[in-house]
Amino acid sequence: MLNEARITVLLAGDDEGFLTSLRELVDRQPGLHVVAVARNAIEAIDAAIARLRRDHTSLCLIALTGDDDPGLHRAVRQAGADALLDKGEMVGLLIDRLTKVRAVR
């Protein structure tokens, strides 16, 4: 992968083991790199998403949650996330979406 920009990924969640596994999965994908990990949704929304969006304009921000609270989903999108995924559809869909974003950049 010569001269292709890597996609940087922010992971957020309250399950330490899940985050560790997800980080390993994402970092193993060609062209993807985890740039930050937030320990809960509030940390991701209040600090990480807005800051990362400002500092890294080409960053692909996809929030992953098991919480179906519409207010949380709305806050994530308003903070600047590109998409929101349910944990139930996580692995295959996440990699698919990140790869598609990479293809158009």
C-alpha positions as CSV (number, residue, x, y, z in Angstrom):
1,M,0.0,0.0,0.0
2,L,2.3,2.7,-1.2
3,N,1.5,6.4,-0.6
4,E,-2.1,5.6,0.5
5,A,-3.3,7.4,3.6
6,R,-4.3,5.2,6.5
7,I,-7.7,5.7,8.0
8,T,-7.5,6.6,11.6
9,V,-10.2,5.1,13.9
10,L,-11.5,6.3,17.3
11,L,-12.9,3.5,19.5
12,A,-15.2,4.1,22.5
13,G,-16.9,1.8,24.9
14,D,-17.2,0.8,28.5
15,D,-16.1,-2.8,28.1
16,E,-12.3,-2.9,28.4
17,G,-12.0,-6.4,27.0
18,F,-14.2,-5.6,24.0
19,L,-12.2,-2.5,23.3
20,T,-8.9,-4.3,23.4
21,S,-10.2,-7.0,21.0
22,L,-11.7,-4.5,18.7
23,R,-8.6,-2.4,18.6
24,E,-6.5,-5.5,17.7
25,L,-9.0,-6.3,14.9
26,V,-9.1,-2.8,13.4
27,D,-5.3,-2.4,13.7
28,R,-4.8,-5.7,11.7
29,Q,-6.8,-4.3,8.8
30,P,-4.6,-2.9,6.0
31,G,-5.0,0.9,5.8
32,L,-6.6,1.3,9.2
33,H,-5.1,2.6,12.5
34,V,-6.7,3.2,15.9
35,V,-5.8,6.8,16.9
36,A,-7.7,7.0,20.2
37,V,-9.8,5.0,22.6
38,A,-12.5,6.6,24.8
39,R,-13.7,4.6,27.8
40,N,-17.4,5.6,27.5
41,A,-19.8,7.4,25.2
42,I,-19.8,10.7,27.1
43,E,-16.0,10.9,26.8
44,A,-16.2,10.1,23.1
45,I,-18.9,12.7,22.5
46,D,-17.8,15.5,24.7
47,A,-14.1,15.4,23.9
48,A,-12.9,12.9,21.3
49,I,-15.3,13.2,18.4
50,A,-15.5,17.0,18.2
51,R,-11.7,17.4,18.8
52,L,-10.7,14.6,16.4
53,R,-13.1,15.9,13.7
54,R,-11.5,19.4,14.1
55,D,-7.9,18.1,14.1
56,H,-8.2,15.4,11.5
57,T,-10.7,16.4,8.9
58,S,-10.4,13.2,6.9
59,L,-10.9,11.0,10.0
60,C,-13.7,8.4,9.6
61,L,-15.7,8.5,12.8
62,I,-18.0,5.5,13.3
63,A,-19.6,5.1,16.7
64,L,-20.4,1.6,18.0
65,T,-22.9,1.1,20.8
66,G,-25.1,-1.4,22.4
67,D,-27.3,1.4,23.9
68,D,-30.5,2.1,21.9
69,D,-31.1,5.5,23.5
70,P,-32.2,7.8,20.7
71,G,-30.7,10.8,22.6
72,L,-27.3,9.2,22.7
73,H,-27.5,8.3,19.0
74,R,-28.5,11.9,18.1
75,A,-25.7,13.3,20.3
76,V,-23.1,11.1,18.5
77,R,-24.3,12.3,15.1
78,Q,-24.5,15.9,16.1
79,A,-20.9,15.8,17.5
80,G,-19.7,14.8,14.0
81,A,-19.7,11.0,13.8
82,D,-20.0,9.7,10.2
83,A,-22.1,6.7,11.2
84,L,-23.5,4.8,14.2
85,L,-23.4,1.0,14.4
86,D,-25.1,-1.4,16.8
87,K,-22.8,-3.9,18.4
88,G,-24.9,-6.7,17.1
89,E,-24.0,-5.9,13.5
90,M,-20.4,-4.9,14.4
91,V,-17.5,-6.8,13.0
92,G,-18.4,-7.4,9.3
93,L,-20.3,-4.2,8.8
94,L,-17.6,-2.0,10.6
95,I,-14.8,-3.4,8.4
96,D,-17.0,-3.1,5.3
97,R,-17.8,0.6,6.0
98,L,-14.2,1.5,6.9
99,T,-13.0,-0.1,3.7
100,K,-15.6,1.7,1.6
101,V,-14.6,5.1,3.2
102,R,-11.0,4.3,2.5
103,A,-11.8,3.5,-1.2
104,V,-13.3,7.0,-1.8
105,R,-10.6,9.0,-0.1
